[in-house]
Amino acid sequence: MTGRLLGSGRSADVYEIDEAWVLRRDRDGWGDAAAEGAVMTYVREHGYPVPRVRPAGSRTDLVMERLSGPTMLAALLAGEMGPAEGGALLASLLRRLHAVPGRDPADPGSRVLHLDLHPDNVMLTPDGPRVIDWTNAEDGPPGLDWAMSAVILAQVAVGELPVARELLAGLLADPGELTEEGLAEALRRRAANPTMSRREVELLGAAEKLIRTLT
């Protein structure tokens, strides 16, 4: 049994359990809640700001700490946070994540990657930002993570939300680990993403040009 619906994303819904916990349920069965929870537990143990999680007994369900506060996207749209500040915060969250030791001792260059870090996946709680939605997380080179965030923001910037250009500029003020290989792979993955609309895929060319302009 689930409580009231608190919110919905492209592939999952979030339900109330009680004042301390929520249930995130994958609608389409693509995710692996146990693997996602394991990644979140790992980075949390290394000091990274993510919600606490606990077993839910289902491949599609993840029980998470209930957070209070707006998403970064809501704060940006309400004028409570400037886009340059938001971009800088995303960059700092990427740097902090990639400072976490990799999970594969045989590959010293590999790190945990979020691969979907954008303003709607950052909650601004009274205790600081918390990163949510680790469905796409995997291990790999940091450059891919930087590129995925850049491509996501650039698609929005050339689409329906021009203010995202300032957000992207804030992210890329110091492009950090962004690489050509990472950008090419991020563009390929976004084009193949089944949750994206045809219009979003069509914006990838313009998004790539914008990223290159800012770097």
Salt bridges, closest charged atoms under 4 A:
ASP13 OD1 - ARG27 NH1 2.70
GLU16 OE1 - ARG4 NE 3.37
GLU16 OE2 - ARG66 NH1 2.82
GLU36 OE1 - ARG24 NH2 2.57
ASP61 OD2 - ARG25 NH2 2.71
GLU65 OE1 - ARG52 NE 3.66
ASP116 OD1 - HIS118 NE2 3.38
GLU138 OE2 - ARG189 NH2 3.07
ASP139 OD2 - ARG103 NH2 3.08
ASP145 OD2 - HIS98 NE2 2.92
ASP174 OD2 - ARG95 NH2 3.12
GLU180 OE2 - ARG212 NH1 2.79
GLU185 OE2 - ARG188 NH2 2.71
GLU185 OE2 - ARG189 NE 2.83
GLU200 OE2 - ARG10 NH2 2.51
GLU202 OE2 - ARG198 NE 3.36
GLU208 OE2 - ARG212 NE 3.16
